[in-house]
Amino acid sequence: MKVIAACFLLILLICITGCVQKQLAKHRQEDFCDYLTSHIKYPVSEREWQISGLATAVFVIDAHDSLKFLKIVEFPTNNMGREIFNKIKTAITVKKLGKGNWMLPIRFSMFIVDRGKTQISISSGQEAQAFIIRNHDWKNDFIYNPHDMPLPKDIKHLSEVEVNGYIVRAHEETVD
């Protein structure tokens, strides 16, 4: 009877430990995404030109919680790619994600706000075409790969990070 109770407690402990580890991993991922949301800045020229679009970063964290590989594999503009690259490379929270091959989508969204009215999202027609960058043999300066690693496989996907840009226009009232 004692052996059965001990086995039951051991199984219960293993289940609880696994659940706690999954919950901690989820919190680390949320912390990282929250950090990027608050630290990635919408580039000024892209905001002025009302450029929006989707960027994708791929990176590798090793067993010692060190960043071993980082590449911005698609990006709407060089300024957006550079901003993402610099923020991920210098983020302390990236190391808290734990060992793994990670992919992170980052969406740059533009909004126009008329004073006295609600915000209006820029139409998708203004979205920069990231595939243009992806399908050309242009040199990608947004890569950190000191060990010449190939692009990783078996990638874990993180939730999309939203970076918002705003343009505030003065609301003009018409007089009849």
N, C-alpha and C positions, 0 to 999 in steps of 0.2 A: 504494500500500500504506500509506503514511504517512497519507494522508487517511482511509482506512478505519479505521485504528487510532485516529486522533484522533476520528473520529465515534463509534466504539465507546466510547472513554473518556468522551466528552462525555455520551453516553446513559447510561452507567453512573453517572457523577457526578450526573446529574439524578435517576436512580432512587434512589440512595443519599440524596441531599438530601431528596427527597420522603418517604422512609421515616423519616429522622431527624426531620423536621418533624412527621410524624404521631405518632411516639413521644413527642416533646416535648409536643405538644398533649395527648396522653393523660395524661402525667405532671402537666401543669398542671391538668387537670380533676380528677385524683385528689387533688392537693394541696388544691384548693379544697373538695372534698367532705370530705376528712379534717379540714380546718380547721373546717368547719361542724359536723361530727359532734362534735368536741371542744369547741366553743365555744357551741353552742346549748344552753341549759339548759331542762330540763323545768319549766314554771311550777309553783310550789308548790301553788296551789289546784287545778290540773288533776291533779296527782299525788294530792292528798288525795281528790278526787272520782273518781279512777281513770278519767279521760277520756283516750282515745287517738283517733287519727285521722290523716288525710292532708291535708297542706297543699301548695299549689303556688305557686311563685314564677316570675315571668317578668321577665327583665331584658335590657337592651341595653348592650353594650360597643362604643364607637366605635373608629375606626382609631387614635385617640390613647390607647387603653386607659383611657378614662374611662367611668364609669357614667353613662349618659344617660337610663335609664328603669328603674324597678323597681316592680313591683306584685305584691302577694300576692293572687293571683286567687281562691284558695279557702283556707279555714283553719277548723279545728274550733272554735276559740274566739278571742276578741280577744287574750287573753294570748299564745297560741301564735303568732298572726299578727304581733303586735308584736315578739316575740322573734326571729322569722325576719327580719322587715324590718330591725330594728336591726343584726343580725349581718351580713347581706348588705351593707347600706349602708356599714358601717364596715370591712368586710373588705378588707385590702390584696390578698389573694390573688384576689379577684374580677377585678381588673384584669389579672392574669396569664393569664386565660382567652383573651384575644385578642378581636378584633372578631367580633361575632356577636349574634344574637338567641337567648337561652338560656331553657330551661325546666328547673326543678328541682323534683322531688317530694321532700317531706320527711315521713317517717312518724314519728309519735309513738306509741311502743309502751309499754304498761304491764306490769310484771311484779310479782307478789307472791312474795316469798321467805320461806318458813317456815324458821326456824332449825333446822338439822339435817336439812333436806330440800332437794330441788332446787327451782329456780324454776318458777313456773307462770305462763303467759301469761294475761292477762285475756282473757276471751272477746270475740269480735267484737261481741257485743251491747252492750258498753260503748262502742263506737266512736262518736264524735260524727259527726253527719251534716253534712259540709262542704257538701253541696248546698243546705242551708238558707240558708247565707250567700250562695251563688252565685246563688240564684234570687230573692232579694229585692232591692229597690232601696235597701238600706241604704247609707249613706255609707261608703266604704272609705277609712279614714285611712292605710292602708298602701300609699301610692303616692308615688313620687318621679318627677316628670315636669316638670322646669323648662322644657322646650321644647315642651310640649303635643303630644307624639308620640302617634299612634294606637297601639293594642295591636299589637305587631309580628307579622309573618307569617314564614314560612320559619324556624321555630324549631328550634334544635339541642337535643336532649334530653340532659340529664346523668343519671347514675346516681342512683338514689334514696338519699337520706341518711336514716339511721336515728338517731332520738333516743330513748333508752330512759329510762324512769322506773321506779323500784323502790320497793316498800313492803316493809319487813322486819317480819314478825310473829313474836312469841315463840312457840316451839313448846311446846305444853302436852302433857306426857306423862300418860297415864292410868294409875292404879295399880289392879290387880285385887284 
